[in-house]
């Protein structure tokens, strides 16, 4: 049977005004916390059986595209597993460069509203299995069906189901759910929206943001996630991914061991 | 050993090149039919659609060259969409002909009766070995990422199968031709073993 996936997440950013890219984690999508060089972080995940690696650009980092491509190439040189990459991808030329580095899937966020054509073109050309659409939202106070979403320079309430359906219609092959207020919190993932999303789409779902202990992985898998991604949990709690996998597997989740 | 990888623009030929370097091989990236001569092994990659792969093979005038490599008896490995185009046709792009080396039609991974199954088979899954006695990598667990698959083929060419809802054929083999629906280049040590098995043909 198809195994559930555990996906370590690397956020790329930099220290001060240096050009050198470092890997780290994020908090609330706004704070960047460095952990080390992207290559050495990638090596760690290669040597400890990760199912996939997700590489994202910190939203507060302004970067030169070519430098990011060099970093992606270096990361891909270190791993023999699927790598997905996201961060303000602008056009098909960038997409082509990204795939050339060895990246398996591109991740689009706000592009689903800002540049829907681009997502359609990528899924048409490379196939939907190469496209992940990330729903980066904050929950609203009293209605799970409406979420706060940053777009067009403002934060507005948008129907959650509409975001998922729109991603599906544009040709997404997988949905990544990111409740930004839980990002880096270690407080547990947003199961409410996972359960809603699971009811409205048959696409695989990556549950993102908020993992702080083993039971958070298990809860997400049991609530319908096909994959769970974690950054801060692996980087700052010094968790050994092999041990984590064994533990999760012993709790009855079907993962690769 | 001269291992060629067809450098299709919509494929991940670089990743396959990397995997070969991990096992100490220096592959040749094939860009023209001329470069298909004198290879010992050929890898036909594909991460895109059936039509994208076939269109590019025709546009770059590679089809007859591939036919020649096939007829010379040199081992050819098709990966993902690169395996799918070894068949007749695909329901993904009706009306487009494949290379017709195997007698199958590619179909969606999710059948009508399997409504609750995810549309995409993305992740790690088991490959059961049918008759793969000379492939030490099988059975094994490999990384898949696709929404179309091969379900029916003459039994003698079924080399490995995988269960996703129902069973589909994840490895095919006919003489010097091998195809895998999964991505050995992304499958860590089990993937490297599979590539080594192919190179030992």
Interface residues (C-beta under 8 A of the other chain):
Chain A: X1 X2 X3 X4 X5 X46 X49 X51 X76 X77 X80 X81 X82 X96 X99 X100 X101 X102 X104 X105 X125 X126 X127 X128 X129 X130 X173 X174 X202 X203 X204 X226 X227 X256
Chain B: X9 X10 X12 X14 X15 X18 X19 X22 X47 X48 X49 X52 X81 X110 X115 X116 X117 X118 X119 X120 X121 X122 X123 X124 X125 X126 X141 X143 X144 X145 X146 X147 X163 X164 X183 X185 X186 X187 X188 X189 X191 X192
